[in-house]
Amino acid sequence: MRKTAIAWLSLLAMLAFVLGGCATNFPQDKTEPEKNGQSAASEQTEEAKNDYYFTANEGGSISKIDVKTNEVVATINVDGAVHNVQVSPDGNILGATLVPEMHHGHDQSMDMKGLALFYNTETNELIKKVKVGRHPAHIVFTENGKYALVTNNEDDDVSVIDMGSYSVIQTIPTGKGPHGFRISKDSQYAYVANMGEDSVSVLNLKTMKEEKKIKAGSTPVTTGITSDGKTLVVTLNAENALAIVDVTSGKVEKVPVGQGPAQVYVDPNDTFAYVANQGTKETPSHSVSKVNIKTKQVVATIETGDGAHGVVTSPDGKYVFVTNMFDNTVSVIDQEQNKAIQTVQVGEMPNGISIMP
């Protein structure tokens, strides 16, 4: 049966996410993890790393693509809608958020918890599944590899997963409708975009508490943070803008981008922020805005497929990879030429994207 899902940003006016999956059953572990589940993943060779990027497909799968050839080398099928993926800092583990299918007429389905799934990036084997909150959105690892955090969009909080035990050790309240976020390089702060209340929650990962909120603009979707922790970028979907925030002073400056910006990614040199402009399913956008963080100007607008949503750069910064939700593809962009040089067909409704470090 063909899997279907509704894009998370298609109902922004309601400030809620409505996702359809493919079945109500959670995926089963294919292999028993050794000890804490990381033994198999840690046996990868250096040669195996830096070879793949992954897309989260809301139609019920994860696509694994070879970086050198841009060919899909594996498809991991799951029961439900995969909204986001993230590769761990050591490249050994892939984290993914899974939303179970909602069945109309069953009130209990609204209370179904989502899952964080963890896979071996080389073998594609499921290491562990961890129950989190309702409608998990994004998953991000701390740079030190100690934790994985998951935003629970309907519970207004973040689940903190200890990667040693694969268990939720803390739940941190946020603003309404937490969605995309990034964690500072020193693993101390998480910056969570709260779509339901136009704020960014700053979470202190030492105290495990929300330290403050930043008012960046209307309908923030995702954040990015420079490696020095001084500059925060936030996509403002309702304003068609990127907010650039001085973390110390709190000063906010806005840069106009394309229609309906979704995700943003800061390049390895902290020079450019790449903004994927999604638009809506009815009137999709099809571009990426390349913003110079220092000059606060759009230096290029790059054509993509319909519904550009997820974005990531290669570790060397030479290429940008963008998921196109409404034509089931990834655009491969040469950042020097500022144009797409290849299009890759992936799973249904690709959303989040992540690459091996």
N, C-alpha and C positions, 0 to 999 in steps of 0.2 A: 504494500500500500504506500502510496506516495506521501511523504512527510511534508507537512506544511507548518508555517509559523508566521506570526504577524510581527512586523518590524517594531522594535522598541520605541522608535521615535515617531512613528506614524500617528500616535495619539497624544502628542505633546500638549494639546490644549487641555487634556484631562489630567496631565501631569501624573500619569500612571502607566505602567507597562502591562500590556496584555500579550502574553506569549502562548502560542499553541505548540504542542510537541507532537509526538508520534505514538506514544503508548504510556501507560501509567506505571509500568514496571521499571524499577531502577536497574541499571546494568549490573551484571554479576561479575565478581572478580574472576579473571581468567587464570590467575596464578596466585598462590599464597606467597606473600612477601616474606623474605627472610628477615628475622628479627624485627627491625623497625621499617622494613619495606624498601630500604635504600640500597641494599647490598647489590642487587642485580643492576641497578642503574649506575652504581659507582664503578662497575667493571668496564665501562666504555673506554675505548682508546681515544687518544687525542685526535687521531685522524677522523674519527666518527663525528666529532664536534664541529660546529660551524657549518653543517651541511644542509640544514633544513629550516624551513619556516612553516608555520601552522596557521590554519584558519578555523575559526569557530563558526560552524554552519547551523543556523537556526532550524534548518530542515531536518536535523538529526544526525550530524556527523562532524568529524574533524578531518580536514584535508592536510596531508603532509607533503610538502613540496621541496624538491631538491633545489638548493640555492644555485648550483652551477648550471643546471639545465632548465630550471623553472618548469619541471614536469612533476605532476602528482605521482608520488611513488607509493602512497598508501592512503586508504580511507578508513578511518575508525568510526564505525557506526554505533550510535547510542540510542536509547529510548527516551526521547525528549528533545528540547531545544537547547543547543549549546550557544551561549551568548558571548562568552569571552574565553580566551586562552592566554597563558603566560608561561614562558620557559624560565626555569630556575636560573639563578646567576651562574651556577656551575655547568649549565647546559644538559644536565642529566635527567631532569624531571619536567614534564609538561603538566601544568595545572589547568583545569577547565571548570567553568560553572555550568550546571545543568538545571534546567527548569522542567519539572514534570508536566505532562499534559493536563489541561483543565477540562473537566467534563461538565457540560451544562446540565443543570438539574441536580447536581450532587454538591450540597453545601460544604461537605467535608473537603472537597478538592481545593477550596480556597485556602485551607489551612495546611495544605501539603508542603512539607519542607523541601527545599532544593538541596542540591549536592555540589560539593567540590570533588572533582575527579582528579586523580594523579596517575600519570602514565610514564613509563620508561621511554625516553625520546628515541632510543635506538631500536628497541624491540617492539614498541607500541603496546606492550602488555600493561594492563591495568594493575597498578601497585596498590591503590587504596581508594575507597570512596568515603567521604566524610559528610555527614548530614549538617547543613548550615541552616540559614533562615529562609523565609519565603521570597521567591523571585530573586535569587542571587544574580547580581549583575557582573561586576568585574572581579578578577582575582589578580593579586600582585604579590610577589615575594619580596621580603626585605633583602637588601644587598648582602647581608651577612648570612643569608640562607636559613636563619633561625625560624622565621615565621612566614606563613602565607596568609594574607588578609582577603576577605570576601565581603563586598557590600551587599546587604540584604535590602532590596529596594522597598519591599512592602512592610518590613519590620522596623525600618528607620534605624538600622544599626550595622555594625561591622563584626564579623566573626574572625577571631584571631586563632589560627591553626598552628600548633606547635609541630614543626616538621620532623622532630625527633620521634614523636609518638603518634603523629597524624590524628591529633585530637584537638577539639576546640577548647582552649584554655581560658578564653575571655570573650565577652561580647561588649562592644563599646557603642553606646548610643551616639547617634549623629543627628543631623537635621532631617527634614522630611524628604523621602525619595532619594537616598544616596545611590550614586551610579558610578561613573568613572573616577579613577584616582591614580595617583602616583606616590611613591615613597622616596624620601630624600636619600641621597647616596650614603649618608652616615647611619641609615636605618632607624632614625629617631622619630621622624615625623611622616604622617600620611596626610595628604591633602585630598579630601573627598568632596566631589561636586554633588550638592544636594539639589536635584532638579525640582523638588516640590516646594522649596522655599527660597530659591534664588540666593543660596549661600554656599560657601566652601568651609567644611569642618576641618580644623587643624587638630589631628589626633597625636598626642604624645605617646609614643610606643614604649617609653620607660615607665610612665605612670599608668598607662592603659586608660587614659581619659581624654575627652575632648578638651583641648586647651583654650580654643577660641573659635570664632566664626569670622570669615571674611566675606563682605558683601561685594562681589565682583560684577554682578549684572544679572540679567534675566535668563532663566532656564540654563544654568550651567550644566554641561553634559560630561565633560572630561577635563582633567588637569594634566599639567606637565611641570616638572621642576628642574631647573638647571643643576649641574653637578655640584656647584658651590652652595646650593641651597638658598641663593639670594633672590632669584627671580621665578615667580610662579606664572604659568600661563593657563588660561581657562577659556574653553569654547562657550560662547553665549548663543545658544540656538535661537532664541527668540529675538535677538538683536542682530543676527548675522555678523557677529564680531568675535574677535579674540581679545580677551582681557589680558594685559600684561601687568603683573602686580609686583611691586617692590615689597618683599616679605618683611623687611625691617621697618619701613615707614608706613606700609599699608597703602601707598599711593597706587591708584589704578588708572591705567591708560588703555584705551580701546582702539583696535585696528579693524576697520571694515574688511570682511572677507566675503566668501560666497554665500549662497542661500542655504540655511539650515545646517550650520557646521555641527559635526558630531565629534569625532576624536581628534586629538592633537598629539604630535610626537616631537620632542626636542632632539635635534641631531647630536651626535657624539661630541661635537666641538662647541656646543652651546651657542651656535651662531644662528641657526634657523629653527623655526617651529613650523611643522607641516600640518596644515589644517584640512581635514577631509570634509568637503561640503556635500551633505547628503540630500538636502531638500526633503520632499515627501514622496510617497509611492505614486501619488497622482501627478505631481510635478517634480520629478527628481532632478537634483543637481548632478553634475558630472565633472567635478574639478577638485583640485587640491590647491590651496593658497600657501605659497612659500613666504613666510614672514621673517624678516630680519629682526631678531629680538632686540638688538641694540638700537637700530634706527627706528624701529617700530613702524616699518613699512612693508607692504606686500611687494616683493621683488619679482615674483612670477606667479602666473596662474596656469596650472598644468591640467590638460584635458585627461579625464579618466572615463570609466564606464558609468552607468547610471547608479545613483545612490551611493557615492563614495562614503564609506563609514569608518572602517578601521585603518590605521596607518602605523607603519614602523619603518625605521631605516636599517640598512645593513650595519654591522659593527664598525666598518670602515667609513661609513657615511656616503659611499658612492651611489647606493641605490635606495629607492624608496618603494615600499610595497603597500598597495592600497586595496582593500576589499570593496567591491562594488555590489551592494546588496541586491539590486534589482535586475542585474543580468548575470549573477552567479559567477563572477570573475574576479581576478586580481590583476591590477595594472602594475607593471614593473617600470619604474621611472628612473631614468638616468639623471641624477641631480645636477650634473654639469650642463647637460643639454636642456634640462627642464622640460623633458617630454617623455611620454610613455614609449618604451621600446619593445614591449611585449605584453600580451594579454594571456592570462592563464585561466582555463576553465576549472572551477572547483565545485564544491557542494552547493546545495540549495541555500540561498540567502546568507552568504558569508558576512559575518559581523566582525568580531574581534580578530586580531592577528598578532603573532609574536614570532620572533626569530631567535635562533640559538646564538649566544654571545660569542 
